[in-house]
Amino acid sequence: MYIAKSNTPRSRTASSQGKKKKRKGKKRKSVPTPAEIGPWLEKLHLSDNAIDTFGPGRTERALSFTQTICLLIKLSTHLAELDLSENHIGDENGKLLLEALQERREGDMAMLKVQVTTQISADTFAAILQNSKKLKSKKKKKKAKK
């Protein structure tokens, strides 16, 4: 089979002459932007987890834990609730939490709902509550009598 090549220029399409070609059929839908990727911590409830300063070596561990929580408070835009009630973190660690909450507030981040133990100084406790929203405690529902 022999195919002859033509030296004549091919006809130009509508798109090469500057005219837009109309597409028949369905219009393409715009693709929505995907949600942010990654696990986001929104609520951290560590109530009654024996995070305290009592006993040998416990002060350093409680301080290390508090520093980690403070980083989370300062940097996490998704964190909304933090419950450290029934943990005797001590006054020094309470002050670290207070500083982190104040930095969060200065950084124009959303206020954090915080619950801490009352076994810290009254001034620190009041300042923590002042720099955070109050976390609502869940009350157990009473069972109906039969």
Backbone torsions as a table, in degrees:
resi	resn	phi	psi	omega
1	MET	NA	134.8	-176.6
2	TYR	-116.7	127.5	177.4
3	ILE	-111.7	125.0	-178.6
4	ALA	-88.8	136.9	177.3
5	LYS	-93.5	136.6	-179.0
6	SER	-98.4	141.5	177.2
7	ASN	-92.4	-2.3	-179.4
8	THR	-78.6	142.7	179.9
9	PRO	-65.8	144.0	179.1
10	ARG	-74.7	157.4	179.6
11	SER	-69.9	143.7	-178.8
12	ARG	-84.4	143.3	178.2
13	THR	-83.0	167.5	-178.0
14	ALA	-64.2	-33.1	-177.3
15	SER	-71.9	-29.8	-179.7
16	SER	-78.0	-14.3	179.1
17	GLN	-94.8	5.8	177.0
18	GLY	96.6	-4.8	178.7
19	LYS	-90.1	145.4	179.3
20	LYS	-85.7	138.9	-179.9
21	LYS	-89.1	133.1	179.0
22	LYS	-84.5	135.1	178.2
23	ARG	-98.1	136.3	177.6
24	LYS	-95.8	150.0	177.2
25	GLY	108.3	-159.0	-176.3
26	LYS	-75.1	146.5	175.0
27	LYS	-80.0	148.8	177.6
28	ARG	-75.7	133.7	177.8
29	LYS	-86.6	145.7	177.8
30	SER	-72.6	140.2	-178.0
31	VAL	-83.3	124.8	179.1
32	PRO	-68.3	149.7	179.3
33	THR	-70.5	138.9	-178.4
34	PRO	-71.4	155.7	177.9
35	ALA	-68.4	160.8	178.8
36	GLU	-60.6	141.9	-177.4
37	ILE	-94.4	140.1	174.2
38	GLY	127.5	156.9	176.0
39	PRO	-80.5	131.2	-179.2
40	TRP	-116.6	129.9	178.9
41	LEU	-89.3	118.7	-179.5
42	GLU	-108.7	-38.0	-178.8
43	LYS	-128.9	129.6	178.3
44	LEU	-127.1	105.5	-179.1
45	HIS	-109.6	107.1	-179.7
46	LEU	-118.5	35.3	-178.0
47	SER	-65.2	134.6	175.3
48	ASP	54.1	57.4	179.1
49	ASN	-115.1	22.4	178.1
50	ALA	57.1	36.5	173.9
51	ILE	-90.5	97.0	-175.4
52	ASP	-144.8	176.7	-177.8
53	THR	-109.4	14.5	-178.5
54	PHE	-89.5	134.5	176.3
55	GLY	102.4	162.7	-178.6
56	PRO	-69.1	131.6	177.8
57	GLY	79.5	-6.5	-176.9
58	ARG	-75.9	-28.9	-178.6
59	THR	-63.4	-43.9	-179.7
60	GLU	-66.1	-40.6	179.6
61	ARG	-67.0	-39.4	178.2
62	ALA	-66.2	-37.9	178.2
63	LEU	-65.6	-44.0	178.3
64	SER	-61.8	-43.4	178.0
65	PHE	-61.7	-45.2	-178.8
66	THR	-63.8	-38.6	177.8
67	GLN	-63.5	-38.1	176.9
68	THR	-65.6	-43.9	178.3
69	ILE	-63.3	-38.4	179.3
70	CYS	-63.6	-39.6	175.8
71	LEU	-62.1	-41.3	178.4
72	LEU	-62.8	-41.7	179.0
73	ILE	-64.0	-44.3	-176.3
74	LYS	-70.6	-35.9	-169.1
75	LEU	-105.3	-23.4	-174.3
76	SER	-84.5	117.1	177.9
77	THR	-82.1	-14.9	-176.9
78	HIS	-93.7	-19.5	-177.8
79	LEU	-65.4	127.6	-178.0
80	ALA	-119.5	-29.7	-177.1
81	GLU	-134.4	140.6	175.5
82	LEU	-139.4	119.3	-178.9
83	ASP	-117.8	109.1	176.9
84	LEU	-116.9	24.2	-177.9
85	SER	-66.3	155.8	-179.5
86	GLU	62.9	19.1	172.0
87	ASN	-116.2	128.1	-176.3
88	HIS	-91.4	80.2	-172.8
89	ILE	-77.5	-17.2	178.6
90	GLY	87.8	164.0	-175.3
91	ASP	-70.3	-38.7	-179.5
92	GLU	-62.1	-45.7	179.0
93	ASN	-69.8	-32.0	175.2
94	GLY	-62.8	-38.9	177.9
95	LYS	-67.1	-36.1	176.1
96	LEU	-63.4	-41.9	177.0
97	LEU	-62.3	-41.0	178.9
98	LEU	-61.7	-44.7	178.6
99	GLU	-61.4	-40.2	179.2
100	ALA	-65.8	-40.0	178.2
101	LEU	-65.7	-38.6	178.5
102	GLN	-66.6	-40.0	177.2
103	GLU	-65.3	-37.6	177.8
104	ARG	-62.8	-41.7	-179.6
105	ARG	-66.8	-40.6	179.1
106	GLU	-67.7	-27.5	179.2
107	GLY	-82.6	10.4	179.4
108	ASP	56.4	36.7	174.7
109	MET	-93.6	160.1	-179.4
110	ALA	-62.3	144.9	178.9
111	MET	-66.0	146.4	-176.8
112	LEU	-100.3	138.2	173.6
113	LYS	-83.5	119.3	-174.7
114	VAL	-127.3	140.4	172.1
115	GLN	-132.0	124.9	179.4
116	VAL	-127.6	169.2	178.6
117	THR	-72.9	155.5	179.0
118	THR	-86.0	0.1	-177.5
119	GLN	-87.9	46.3	169.9
120	ILE	-131.0	172.1	-176.9
121	SER	-60.9	148.7	-176.3
122	ALA	-60.7	-37.9	-179.8
123	ASP	-65.2	-44.8	179.5
124	THR	-65.4	-43.5	179.7
125	PHE	-60.8	-46.1	-180.0
126	ALA	-64.5	-39.6	179.9
127	ALA	-67.5	-37.2	176.9
128	ILE	-63.1	-45.0	178.8
129	LEU	-64.7	-33.0	180.0
130	GLN	-70.5	-32.5	-178.0
131	ASN	-93.9	11.8	179.9
132	SER	-146.7	166.7	172.8
133	LYS	-83.4	155.1	179.3
134	LYS	-83.0	131.6	177.9
135	LEU	-82.2	125.4	-179.9
136	LYS	-75.2	128.3	178.1
137	SER	-84.8	139.8	-179.5
138	LYS	-85.3	127.5	177.6
139	LYS	-95.5	140.9	178.8
140	LYS	-72.2	137.6	178.4
141	LYS	-79.5	139.8	177.7
142	LYS	-78.7	142.2	177.7
143	LYS	-75.8	141.4	179.3
144	ALA	-71.3	137.8	178.5
145	LYS	-78.0	141.1	179.9
146	LYS	-96.0	NA	NA
